[in-house]
């Protein structure tokens, strides 16, 4: 047959067979439907589908939280089965975080636009990375009213990108949280960017974070603001204080002078003016009580830090963090400690303290306190104070430690860590006498360890219990810095620990745990007999 004859014959066969195929398809439909129903029943009997919808959503949220940012591997959890897929697609909370970044378009799939569609009608959290404000502005057109939280990082102030951000900001009528940072500039006097908030926006805003030179011009009052973070290379403290004055409901304040090591004479003059109480704003009170504030975090130099504590009172503050920039005129922490004693919450802070960490070493000093009897990685400190100082001598550091101990003399400490500053025996005895309820003690440095072990030995007296320092001590950390000290010196530490534990054990003061931190294998092998004897004196020995 010719080609045309072959084609005509094939078409005819298809026409003849089609009714038969359609008839068989209709006949098989009930069986196929029944098979699908059986699969649904089978699927519903699996353990994964015994979970309620709310728990499935919670599981996916946890996996999403652990997924690295910009990745979408968590979406695979929505493919477990048909039910999980249906639950996930109908849960707007899973899609309410919209990321606009360099990786938000993969092939033909725009994940930002996809999340924006699937999150309808929920409020959304929009995050815009470097170079993406224009993409965000176009994608959000018509849905600006859904944006409750806006985070824009690395805005390029020097070009027109800030104008795009300002245009986007004007359309966000239901904004509750605003976080904007500028692209890093190498000089502290780089240009700042100013954003404008309308009266309506200012009234709705609850959280405001402006970092690296971004500032805000507010048409109305930020009377409902509860979170405030401000950061700049050369802060205008007068403006910052005026803003804080207008926010009586603040619960969190974080003030940061970035690149404080580059501070200029202009910066120092500003500090002096602030300390003198000068203000260019009429009607700004010289002292304000922030009754709702719970967390205060300052990363400034000492003068503006002291000025904040003088200008404002925080009677309900429970979390404090001070990171003081380098100041050559301040040789030690003593002036800073005097400043802390003037805080309204000082007495309540001392009474709540159960754990204390003191570290004075080289050019850096730190103290941290907790209300927890044994702080761990999940415990939040009541206060952290860190300060860069000039080189200090041992006499200065010992005086500072004694001052810290006097500040917290009424604290019922159960945990104490003192590291690296050489301690003398009278100071060690003072520590143990001042804190008799210690449960855990951490000491750093070979010389400190030997001195403290001598102080922990029971005093010679006819009675036992009354002469054992820190009778309830359970855990002792002995930390030797890696590379610090020779093997013979570390062997001496092990021998001193054995003598002290033998003497305490004879008086009924037995340790539950001894930790020899950073003791190398050479030292332990050379002290095998001593280590074995130590194991018989404690519940747990970790080396």
Wavefront OBJ file of the C-alpha trace (Angstrom):
o trace
v 0.000 0.000 0.000
v 0.994 3.556 -0.587
v 1.679 5.952 2.291
v -1.775 7.530 2.001
v -3.479 4.136 1.929
v -1.538 3.058 5.041
v -2.557 6.230 6.883
v -6.229 5.824 5.961
v -6.229 2.201 7.096
v -4.642 3.073 10.497
v -7.147 5.845 11.139
v -10.004 3.539 10.373
v -8.698 0.907 12.807
v -8.421 3.553 15.519
v -11.982 4.704 14.931
v -13.211 1.126 15.156
v -11.260 0.404 18.363
v -12.023 3.645 20.232
v -15.609 2.748 21.248
v -14.436 -0.586 22.599
v -11.638 1.057 24.628
v -14.026 3.690 25.995
v -16.547 1.023 26.951
v -13.907 -0.989 28.808
v -12.669 2.191 30.534
v -16.182 2.961 31.807
v -16.548 -0.615 32.958
v -13.286 -0.443 34.913
v -14.042 2.904 36.617
v -15.772 1.372 39.673
v -12.830 -0.976 40.190
v -10.337 1.865 39.881
v -12.380 4.017 42.267
v -12.539 1.162 44.758
v -8.774 0.662 44.421
v -8.200 4.358 45.182
v -10.494 4.135 48.212
v -8.582 1.108 49.468
v -5.308 3.039 49.077
v -6.783 5.918 51.083
v -7.823 3.509 53.847
v -4.383 1.895 53.789
v -2.688 5.284 53.870
v -4.824 6.458 56.810
v -3.762 3.417 58.842
v -0.063 4.318 58.666
v 1.497 5.874 61.835
v 2.274 9.131 60.010
v -1.410 9.659 59.302
v -2.566 9.015 62.845
v -1.265 12.498 63.707
v -3.651 15.456 63.882
v -3.224 18.254 61.350
v -1.869 20.670 63.973
v 0.942 18.274 64.902
v 1.870 17.683 61.254
v 2.170 21.446 60.779
v 4.308 21.708 63.914
v 6.644 18.947 62.663
v 7.090 20.669 59.317
v 7.737 24.002 61.057
v 10.509 22.456 63.156
v 12.141 20.941 60.075
v 11.807 24.237 58.242
v 13.443 26.078 61.145
v 16.438 23.710 61.006
v 16.764 24.011 57.234
v 19.593 26.367 56.174
v 18.334 29.722 55.023
v 17.643 30.129 51.293
v 17.226 26.338 50.926
v 13.902 24.610 50.341
v 14.758 21.056 51.380
v 12.061 21.247 54.053
v 9.454 21.196 51.246
v 10.219 17.486 50.806
v 8.381 16.882 54.071
v 5.204 18.032 52.334
v 5.573 15.073 49.936
v 5.240 12.337 52.567
v 1.787 11.491 51.266
v -1.355 13.041 49.809
v -2.718 13.994 53.243
v 0.486 15.688 54.387
v 0.571 17.578 51.111
v -3.014 18.768 51.543
v -2.372 19.834 55.157
v 0.800 21.707 54.193
v -0.737 23.553 51.249
v -3.633 24.723 53.418
v -1.378 25.876 56.305
v -0.569 29.490 55.490
v 1.833 29.698 58.439
v 4.272 27.427 56.576
v 4.516 29.922 53.743
v 4.276 33.189 55.669
v 8.029 33.930 55.601
v 8.917 35.395 52.201
v 12.623 35.502 51.315
v 13.782 37.704 48.455
v 17.430 36.865 47.865
v 19.887 35.887 45.146
v 18.736 32.251 45.347
v 14.976 32.757 45.518
v 14.603 31.856 41.831
v 15.736 28.313 40.963
v 15.147 27.367 37.369
v 11.551 28.277 36.554
v 10.356 28.142 40.179
v 10.137 31.467 42.001
v 9.920 30.292 45.619
v 9.268 33.798 46.962
v 6.261 34.282 44.678
v 5.096 30.741 45.436
v 5.203 31.397 49.199
v 3.433 34.708 48.709
v 0.530 32.969 46.921
v 0.246 30.016 49.314
v 0.282 32.240 52.408
v -2.900 34.092 51.406
v -4.633 35.552 53.409
v -2.206 35.430 56.378
v 0.091 38.268 57.418
v 3.626 37.722 56.116
v 7.196 38.258 57.258
v 9.196 39.671 54.328
v 12.991 39.413 54.264
v 14.889 41.256 51.562
v 18.588 40.580 50.979
v 21.278 42.600 49.238
v 20.270 43.821 45.792
v 16.665 42.589 45.940
v 14.465 45.563 46.997
v 13.218 46.077 43.413
v 12.192 42.415 43.123
v 10.348 42.659 46.435
v 8.607 45.881 45.400
v 7.289 44.308 42.172
v 6.250 40.997 43.754
v 4.401 42.623 46.649
v 2.336 44.916 44.434
v -1.289 44.657 45.548
v -0.441 42.652 48.691
v 1.398 45.280 50.725
v -1.412 45.230 53.319
v -0.387 41.685 54.322
v 3.174 42.642 55.316
v 3.418 42.685 59.100
v 7.189 42.294 59.422
v 9.828 43.734 57.093
v 13.538 42.923 57.341
v 15.866 44.514 54.773
v 19.592 43.847 55.049
v 22.548 45.574 53.417
v 20.728 48.529 51.870
v 23.104 50.428 49.584
v 22.758 54.005 50.810
v 25.026 55.488 48.169
v 22.768 54.595 45.225
v 19.023 54.732 44.631
v 18.247 51.530 46.555
v 17.189 53.447 49.666
v 14.580 55.280 47.584
v 13.134 51.920 46.560
v 12.962 50.905 50.217
v 11.258 54.204 51.084
v 8.715 53.684 48.274
v 7.986 50.168 49.524
v 7.712 51.369 53.111
v 5.070 53.975 52.260
v 2.702 51.250 50.988
v 2.955 49.054 54.115
v -0.042 50.242 56.119
v -0.155 47.298 58.556
v 3.527 47.092 59.431
v 4.295 45.951 62.983
v 8.030 45.261 62.765
v 10.739 47.086 60.797
v 14.381 45.992 60.648
v 16.703 47.801 58.214
v 20.502 47.718 57.998
v 22.864 49.477 55.605
v 25.675 47.938 53.601
v 28.924 48.103 55.554
v 30.973 51.264 54.985
v 34.719 51.318 55.775
v 34.666 54.753 57.401
v 32.636 55.739 60.491
v 31.607 59.028 58.872
v 29.943 57.355 55.907
v 26.590 58.661 54.706
v 23.528 57.782 56.728
v 20.150 56.891 55.299
v 16.878 58.334 56.546
v 13.520 56.564 56.253
v 10.169 58.221 56.926
v 7.255 56.733 58.854
v 3.733 58.094 58.641
v 1.586 58.757 61.694
v -0.457 55.595 61.043
v 2.674 53.451 60.651
v 4.251 54.887 63.787
v 1.142 54.082 65.817
v 1.082 50.405 64.669
v 4.811 49.707 64.969
v 5.881 47.346 67.777
v 9.483 46.577 66.821
v 12.097 48.887 65.290
v 15.695 47.940 64.463
v 17.877 50.409 62.551
v 21.538 49.473 62.186
v 24.733 50.670 60.517
v 23.695 54.256 60.000
v 20.029 53.951 59.024
v 17.814 56.420 60.900
v 14.108 57.177 60.882
v 12.018 60.329 60.691
v 8.686 59.772 62.435
v 5.646 61.893 61.661
v 3.782 60.663 64.758
v 4.701 59.033 68.070
v 6.068 55.521 68.561
v 3.981 55.145 71.679
v 3.322 51.408 71.172
v 6.920 50.391 70.463
v 8.156 47.513 72.666
v 11.488 46.626 70.947
v 14.154 49.129 69.895
v 17.590 48.490 68.402
v 19.764 51.379 67.201
v 23.267 51.121 65.777
v 25.529 53.678 64.099
v 29.206 54.377 63.466
v 28.906 57.862 65.029
v 25.739 57.816 67.151
v 23.662 60.910 67.761
v 22.955 60.127 71.402
v 20.722 63.170 71.854
v 18.444 61.895 69.095
v 18.567 58.349 70.458
v 17.616 59.470 73.963
v 14.811 61.623 72.616
v 13.429 58.608 70.752
v 13.585 56.430 73.883
v 11.805 59.149 75.858
v 8.877 58.951 73.445
v 8.479 55.157 73.825
v 7.173 54.480 77.361
v 6.173 50.852 76.608
v 9.639 49.644 75.592
v 10.487 46.172 76.886
v 13.794 45.729 75.008
v 16.531 48.292 74.217
v 19.762 47.603 72.330
v 22.086 50.537 71.625
v 25.271 49.919 69.674
v 28.118 52.162 68.552
v 29.603 50.082 65.755
v 33.324 50.385 65.070
v 33.918 52.158 68.391
v 37.636 51.618 67.907
v 37.478 54.158 65.047
v 35.812 56.860 67.146
v 36.895 60.385 66.247
v 37.260 63.601 68.225
v 33.792 64.529 67.045
v 32.494 61.362 68.686
v 34.227 62.157 71.989
v 32.774 65.669 72.026
v 29.333 64.166 71.547
v 29.950 61.859 74.513
v 31.025 64.781 76.696
v 27.936 66.740 75.732
v 25.723 63.810 76.580
v 27.408 63.361 79.956
v 26.834 67.052 80.671
v 23.122 66.574 80.042
v 22.921 68.902 77.028
v 20.077 68.422 74.590
v 19.017 70.199 71.442
v 15.406 69.070 71.957
v 13.181 71.258 74.068
v 10.860 69.529 76.471
v 12.950 66.339 76.735
v 13.043 65.315 80.404
v 16.453 64.914 82.039
v 15.402 61.653 83.684
v 12.907 59.043 82.512
v 11.621 55.916 84.249
v 11.191 52.998 81.824
v 8.768 50.902 83.834
v 8.153 48.163 81.245
v 11.753 47.518 80.213
v 12.926 43.948 80.792
v 16.107 43.757 78.680
v 18.814 46.416 78.316
v 21.767 45.784 76.000
v 24.451 48.451 75.514
v 27.506 48.161 73.262
v 28.956 51.621 73.781
v 31.939 53.290 75.366
v 31.904 53.899 79.103
v 30.740 57.534 79.046
v 27.559 57.000 77.018
v 26.903 53.757 78.923
v 27.050 55.652 82.192
v 24.920 58.401 80.651
v 22.156 55.913 79.769
v 22.115 54.624 83.345
v 21.990 58.194 84.679
v 19.422 59.471 82.204
v 16.995 56.532 82.531
v 15.775 54.251 85.308
v 14.823 50.630 84.648
v 13.141 49.355 87.824
v 11.824 46.129 86.206
v 14.851 45.195 84.096
v 15.818 41.530 84.483
v 18.379 41.140 81.661
v 21.399 43.425 81.319
v 24.269 43.259 78.837
v 27.063 45.838 78.686
v 29.929 45.604 76.181
v 32.163 48.615 76.674
v 34.467 49.716 73.858
v 38.196 50.232 74.276
v 39.041 53.367 76.267
v 42.708 54.067 76.995
v 41.772 56.371 79.897
v 40.180 53.497 81.849
v 42.877 51.108 83.150
v 40.501 48.599 84.768
v 36.884 47.734 85.488
v 36.791 49.695 88.739
v 35.001 52.804 87.335
v 32.546 50.560 85.526
v 31.784 48.597 88.694
v 31.097 51.847 90.537
v 28.688 52.773 87.749
v 26.830 49.469 88.071
v 26.311 50.010 91.784
v 24.256 53.113 90.998
v 21.683 51.149 88.997
v 18.150 51.063 90.466
v 18.014 47.285 89.989
v 21.384 46.657 91.626
v 20.068 45.293 94.946
v 17.466 42.992 93.379
v 20.102 41.808 90.897
v 22.463 40.851 93.720
v 19.776 38.991 95.648
v 18.767 36.998 92.546
v 22.342 35.954 91.712
v 23.220 32.292 92.193
v 25.996 31.921 89.604
v 28.976 34.194 88.970
v 31.693 34.070 86.299
v 34.731 36.372 86.647
v 37.361 36.559 83.925
v 40.123 39.189 83.924
v 42.794 38.422 81.370
v 45.122 40.565 79.290
v 43.240 43.370 77.566
v 39.778 41.939 78.160
v 37.615 41.664 81.269
v 34.231 40.053 81.777
v 31.770 39.253 84.522
v 28.517 37.352 84.050
v 25.803 36.460 86.535
v 22.820 34.081 86.420
v 19.826 33.339 88.592
v 20.308 29.639 87.798
v 22.109 27.421 90.329
v 24.122 25.826 87.521
v 24.153 27.793 84.256
v 24.252 25.936 80.980
v 24.038 26.747 77.299
v 20.276 27.258 77.560
v 20.471 29.622 80.566
v 20.130 33.334 79.907
v 22.378 35.549 81.989
v 20.875 38.195 84.241
v 23.828 40.399 83.403
v 26.922 40.308 81.232
v 29.555 43.011 81.449
v 32.507 42.933 79.069
v 35.154 45.608 78.744
v 38.325 46.138 76.722
v 40.970 47.822 78.868
v 44.622 48.653 78.721
v 47.211 46.214 80.052
v 46.578 45.615 83.760
v 48.848 44.252 86.462
v 47.990 41.536 88.926
v 47.499 43.895 91.875
v 44.880 45.830 89.891
v 43.053 42.649 88.899
v 43.048 41.351 92.478
v 41.560 44.671 93.631
v 38.847 44.395 90.981
v 38.007 40.816 92.017
v 37.711 41.929 95.638
v 35.418 44.755 94.507
v 33.239 42.288 92.573
v 33.072 40.020 95.611
v 32.017 42.936 97.776
v 29.302 43.865 95.264
v 27.866 40.343 95.437
v 28.592 39.651 99.090
v 24.901 39.021 99.878
v 24.377 36.657 96.910
v 23.741 33.012 97.780
v 26.131 31.619 95.182
v 26.042 27.949 94.266
v 28.281 28.339 91.167
v 31.526 30.318 90.782
v 34.048 30.472 87.953
v 37.297 32.441 88.326
v 39.772 32.157 85.506
v 43.357 33.052 84.714
v 43.975 36.044 87.008
v 46.542 34.815 89.570
v 44.841 34.530 92.966
v 46.577 34.647 96.330
v 45.693 32.396 99.244
v 43.934 35.118 101.324
v 41.619 35.885 98.388
v 40.849 32.183 97.851
v 40.011 31.814 101.543
v 37.804 34.920 101.334
v 35.912 33.426 98.374
v 35.260 30.127 100.162
v 34.258 31.873 103.395
v 31.927 34.302 101.581
v 30.162 31.591 99.575
v 29.826 28.512 101.820
v 26.903 27.126 99.782
v 28.961 26.601 96.612
v 27.988 23.447 94.737
v 30.239 23.936 91.737
v 33.620 25.674 91.478
v 35.662 26.280 88.320
v 39.250 27.481 88.530
v 41.573 28.269 85.614
v 45.365 28.308 85.443
v 47.848 25.935 87.136
v 48.920 28.437 89.818
v 45.325 29.351 90.657
v 44.365 25.688 90.875
v 47.101 24.851 93.409
v 46.277 27.947 95.489
v 42.541 27.189 95.549
v 43.151 23.506 96.360
v 45.210 24.601 99.364
v 42.323 26.837 100.456
v 39.847 23.942 100.088
v 41.726 21.736 102.528
v 40.080 21.404 105.951
v 41.547 23.565 108.668
v 43.221 21.890 111.605
v 40.620 21.787 114.367
v 39.028 19.163 116.646
v 35.618 19.417 114.975
v 35.095 18.307 111.404
v 32.071 19.835 109.699
v 32.664 23.414 110.843
v 36.204 23.514 109.448
v 35.634 22.100 105.960
v 35.424 24.966 103.435
v 32.324 24.724 101.220
v 31.193 21.453 102.766
v 28.465 20.967 100.110
v 30.808 21.338 97.104
v 29.843 18.689 94.524
v 31.672 19.550 91.292
v 35.194 20.892 90.836
v 36.594 21.997 87.466
v 40.367 22.342 87.150
v 41.158 23.973 83.805
v 44.704 24.214 82.445
v 45.010 26.170 79.190
v 46.280 24.169 76.223
v 49.968 24.758 75.859
v 50.131 26.458 79.251
v 52.523 24.997 81.803
v 54.813 21.969 81.526
v 54.127 18.346 82.356
v 55.792 18.576 85.768
v 53.610 21.551 86.706
v 50.469 19.678 85.667
v 51.583 16.638 87.621
v 51.817 18.955 90.611
v 48.191 19.952 90.023
v 47.106 16.297 90.055
v 49.097 15.658 93.245
v 47.624 18.738 94.941
v 44.107 17.641 93.929
v 44.730 14.200 95.456
v 45.991 15.652 98.756
v 43.015 18.024 99.019
v 40.407 15.372 98.196
v 41.957 12.926 100.662
v 41.752 15.539 103.419
v 38.167 16.510 102.540
v 37.052 12.893 102.190
v 38.364 12.167 105.681
v 35.993 14.875 106.980
v 32.983 13.539 105.045
v 33.122 16.138 102.252
v 33.226 13.902 99.177
v 33.076 15.305 95.647
v 30.541 13.948 93.182
v 32.531 14.981 90.131
v 36.072 16.147 89.319
v 36.942 17.424 85.853
v 40.546 17.804 84.729
v 40.162 20.040 81.674
v 42.903 20.325 79.024
v 45.233 17.859 80.750
v 47.238 16.237 77.958
v 47.746 12.469 77.670
v 51.430 12.802 78.565
v 50.564 14.294 81.952
v 47.874 11.681 82.652
v 50.133 8.799 81.640
v 52.926 10.140 83.858
v 50.441 10.413 86.735
v 48.637 7.090 86.257
v 48.905 6.036 89.895
v 47.684 9.431 91.166
v 44.776 9.449 88.705
v 43.693 5.956 89.785
v 43.675 7.065 93.425
v 41.625 10.133 92.451
v 39.019 7.878 90.831
v 38.433 6.239 94.199
v 37.722 9.601 95.838
v 35.062 11.007 93.489
v 31.889 9.709 91.910
v 32.947 10.760 88.408
v 36.409 11.694 87.138
v 36.598 13.230 83.677
v 39.902 14.077 82.083
l 1 2 3 4 5 6 7 8 9 10 11 12 13 14 15 16 17 18 19 20 21 22 23 24 25 26 27 28 29 30 31 32 33 34 35 36 37 38 39 40 41 42 43 44 45 46 47 48 49 50 51 52 53 54 55 56 57 58 59 60 61 62 63 64 65 66 67 68 69 70 71 72 73 74 75 76 77 78 79 80 81 82 83 84 85 86 87 88 89 90 91 92 93 94 95 96 97 98 99 100 101 102 103 104 105 106 107 108 109 110 111 112 113 114 115 116 117 118 119 120 121 122 123 124 125 126 127 128 129 130 131 132 133 134 135 136 137 138 139 140 141 142 143 144 145 146 147 148 149 150 151 152 153 154 155 156 157 158 159 160 161 162 163 164 165 166 167 168 169 170 171 172 173 174 175 176 177 178 179 180 181 182 183 184 185 186 187 188 189 190 191 192 193 194 195 196 197 198 199 200 201 202 203 204 205 206 207 208 209 210 211 212 213 214 215 216 217 218 219 220 221 222 223 224 225 226 227 228 229 230 231 232 233 234 235 236 237 238 239 240 241 242 243 244 245 246 247 248 249 250 251 252 253 254 255 256 257 258 259 260 261 262 263 264 265 266 267 268 269 270 271 272 273 274 275 276 277 278 279 280 281 282 283 284 285 286 287 288 289 290 291 292 293 294 295 296 297 298 299 300 301 302 303 304 305 306 307 308 309 310 311 312 313 314 315 316 317 318 319 320 321 322 323 324 325 326 327 328 329 330 331 332 333 334 335 336 337 338 339 340 341 342 343 344 345 346 347 348 349 350 351 352 353 354 355 356 357 358 359 360 361 362 363 364 365 366 367 368 369 370 371 372 373 374 375 376 377 378 379 380 381 382 383 384 385 386 387 388 389 390 391 392 393 394 395 396 397 398 399 400 401 402 403 404 405 406 407 408 409 410 411 412 413 414 415 416 417 418 419 420 421 422 423 424 425 426 427 428 429 430 431 432 433 434 435 436 437 438 439 440 441 442 443 444 445 446 447 448 449 450 451 452 453 454 455 456 457 458 459 460 461 462 463 464 465 466 467 468 469 470 471 472 473 474 475 476 477 478 479 480 481 482 483 484 485 486 487 488 489 490 491 492 493 494 495 496 497 498 499 500 501 502 503 504 505 506 507 508 509 510 511 512 513 514 515 516 517 518 519 520 521 522 523 524 525 526 527 528 529 530 531 532 533 534 535 536 537 538 539 540 541 542 543
